[in-house]
Amino acid sequence: MLVAKMAYCDYIADVVQRSLYEDASQNTYSKLGGVGKVKLDLDPTMGSFKSTKKSVEVFDCHGKKYLVTIEETSN
């Protein structure tokens, strides 16, 4: 019997986003200027899920944008 293993992309993305947001908003010496919301990997026309991949936009204190991606890979 084949048993599918659960993927935790949602959970990991939430932990990453909240941790970065906490650093940006509560740390006086943070180099972060802002943290976006978790974005899903959706089909641009239909709006349906393409994958379990998640991403979070992060801005440094100079306004430069970064993209943090959480994506499951094969073992």
LOLUMPA-469492 format. One line per field, with one value per atom (N, C-alpha, C): residue in one letter; x, y, z. Coordinates in pm, whole numbers, plus 50000, padded with zeros to 5 digits. Last residue first. Layout:
REM LOLUMPA-469492
res: (a|...)
X: (X|...)
Y: (Y|...)
Z: (Z|...)
END
This chain:
REM LOLUMPA-469492
res: (n|n|n|s|s|s|t|t|t|e|e|e|e|e|e|i|i|i|t|t|t|v|v|v|l|l|l|y|y|y|k|k|k|k|k|k|g|g|g|h|h|h|c|c|c|d|d|d|f|f|f|v|v|v|e|e|e|v|v|v|s|s|s|k|k|k|k|k|k|t|t|t|s|s|s|k|k|k|f|f|f|s|s|s|g|g|g|m|m|m|t|t|t|p|p|p|d|d|d|l|l|l|d|d|d|l|l|l|k|k|k|v|v|v|k|k|k|g|g|g|v|v|v|g|g|g|g|g|g|l|l|l|k|k|k|s|s|s|y|y|y|t|t|t|n|n|n|q|q|q|s|s|s|a|a|a|d|d|d|e|e|e|y|y|y|l|l|l|s|s|s|r|r|r|q|q|q|v|v|v|v|v|v|d|d|d|a|a|a|i|i|i|y|y|y|d|d|d|c|c|c|y|y|y|a|a|a|m|m|m|k|k|k|a|a|a|v|v|v|l|l|l|m|m|m)
X: (51294|51401|51511|51191|51191|51309|51070|51154|51148|50850|50890|50971|50937|50896|50942|50931|50922|50861|51125|51038|51046|51149|51176|51076|51283|51174|51220|51342|51388|51265|51413|51317|51384|51532|51560|51469|51502|51395|51419|51680|51705|51601|51613|51598|51625|51448|51548|51529|51153|51224|51328|51018|51083|51161|50751|50838|50889|50722|50705|50802|50549|50656|50618|50506|50464|50580|50395|50497|50434|50225|50225|50325|50081|50167|50153|49861|49956|50044|49519|49652|49737|49349|49359|49503|49317|49322|49331|49317|49209|49204|49542|49414|49297|49763|49726|49590|49752|49744|49694|49953|49825|49838|50105|50142|50015|50043|50027|50071|50225|50155|50156|50213|50243|50159|50281|50202|50248|50602|50471|50400|50776|50754|50613|51033|50895|50888|51293|51204|51058|51554|51436|51346|51752|51787|51669|51696|51664|51707|51727|51844|51820|51484|51531|51644|51244|51388|51437|50978|51012|51161|50941|50858|50903|51125|51112|51039|51080|51210|51199|50813|50846|50980|50848|50766|50798|51002|51058|50981|50812|50944|51008|50598|50578|50711|50727|50668|50651|50804|50904|50849|50553|50657|50762|50427|50370|50474|50591|50577|50522|50544|50679|50672|50267|50317|50453|50267|50186|50239|50439|50473|50396|50436|50415|50454|50280|50371|50336|50261|50208|50318|50298|50347|50293|50085|50139|50183|50150|50098|50165|50063|50139|50072|50084|50000|50088)
Y: (51355|51309|51242|51649|51503|51465|51942|51874|51725|52220|52083|52025|52548|52456|52315|52879|52752|52653|53166|53064|52936|53506|53383|53281|53765|53669|53542|54113|53975|53885|54452|54344|54207|54741|54632|54513|54937|54919|54811|54947|55037|55023|54747|54884|54988|54506|54548|54695|54315|54435|54470|54019|54084|54204|53809|53919|53988|53464|53582|53689|53175|53275|53394|52820|52946|53045|52526|52629|52756|52329|52366|52477|52438|52355|52399|52560|52495|52398|52609|52579|52509|52849|52721|52698|53067|53089|52961|53079|53007|53030|53242|53262|53199|53176|53316|53337|52939|52956|53098|53009|52991|53008|52964|52940|52905|53226|53090|53083|53423|53413|53268|53579|53454|53449|53934|53817|53695|54099|54080|53957|54315|54175|54161|54569|54523|54378|54618|54731|54691|54483|54461|54584|54498|54545|54526|54598|54512|54577|54724|54717|54629|54693|54828|54827|54465|54474|54612|54459|54468|54485|54439|54532|54552|54254|54386|54486|54030|54095|54238|53973|54006|54078|53909|54024|54068|53675|53792|53918|53513|53540|53664|53502|53561|53597|53372|53505|53574|53124|53214|53356|53019|53039|53139|53006|53086|53118|52823|52960|53053|52594|52652|52796|52552|52573|52643|52513|52618|52653|52288|52418|52532|52022|52127|52265|51729|51840|51954|51385|51521|51621|51108|51186|51328|50844|50975|51046|50506|50610|50742|50216|50339|50447|49881|50000|50124)
Z: (49770|49860|49783|49592|49612|49700|49759|49661|49687|49804|49838|49723|49874|49770|49809|49934|50004|49904|49882|49824|49905|49905|49980|49929|49732|49728|49799|49791|49789|49784|49701|49721|49705|49868|49774|49806|50061|49964|49860|50262|50150|50040|50437|50485|50376|50217|50315|50349|50196|50157|50263|50066|50180|50126|49978|49940|50067|49973|50058|50007|49842|49838|49926|49789|49851|49840|49623|49642|49699|49551|49693|49724|49233|49318|49463|49122|49033|49112|49192|49246|49141|48978|49049|49095|48819|48963|49044|48543|48609|48760|48484|48416|48491|48648|48628|48562|48904|48759|48733|49195|49128|48977|49471|49332|49255|49713|49663|49517|49943|49815|49768|50253|50184|50057|50244|50283|50204|50308|50246|50300|50512|50479|50425|50537|50524|50481|50596|50587|50576|50792|50710|50713|50969|50834|50739|51305|51191|51060|51545|51457|51335|51675|51645|51544|51607|51628|51582|51536|51678|51706|51258|51335|51479|51158|51095|51183|51322|51322|51267|51250|51390|51397|50980|51017|51161|51004|50937|50975|51138|51198|51136|50955|51088|51154|50736|50721|50857|50852|50793|50787|50926|51027|50976|50673|50780|50886|50537|50486|50595|50694|50688|50640|50643|50779|50777|50364|50427|50565|50332|50274|50338|50415|50514|50462|50299|50271|50366|50396|50399|50363|50180|50293|50283|50094|50060|50188|50072|50160|50124|49908|49896|49983|50000|50000|50000)
END
